[in-house]
Amino acid sequence: MKRRTVGSGIRSVGPVVAAFGAALLVAGCGAGQITQTDTQVAAINGTSAEVGTIAIRNAEVSHQVGGGADAAVYPPNSDARVTMWLVNEGFDADELVSARTDAASNVTITGSRAVPAQRTLVLGAEDPAAGEVTGNPTKGTLTLEGLTRQLRPGQLIEITLTFRDAGRVTFEMPVTVPDEPRTNPAEPGEPHGSGGH
């Protein structure tokens, strides 16, 4: 009777061990597999910086419109639009006086330069309403003209902004990484799908 009880206990452990082993086997099947996300790169968000009462948010070199992922690279001597929000957290209006970077021969600011008290100056955004901007922000553009070198998605460039009252601030901002996956065509003269032995 005693022997039967022990024997039945051992028999009841058998299915548990088998189930545990099956779970390990299933988990092991995925080991070493290439997942869909293993080659994805995290998006680079725009830079934030502050000087005086001015908060700079989402500063980045905009992705070229209409060119797809393969046109995301800005060649030397081309122009690039910058997107950023200048938030005046103070109670007195300020003004963006100038901007400069060694990545471009010239930086132009068009449209409004004013940063009203408790308001936002949106530079470069085509549709400010699509972002987290409240009220009716003023609008302007900031363009890097005559790039001194090639700019690729993910690179950082240094830029200096000077405000009338808040003063000067220098920070790095990224070149926007496009949402579209980038293609990887074969090298010239190399047939697609080659590599057979």
Summary of the structure (lengths in Angstrom):
residues: 197
radius of gyration: 28.0
end to end distance: 68.3
largest distance: 95.6
contacts: 502
relative contact order: 0.20
helix: 17%
strand: 37%
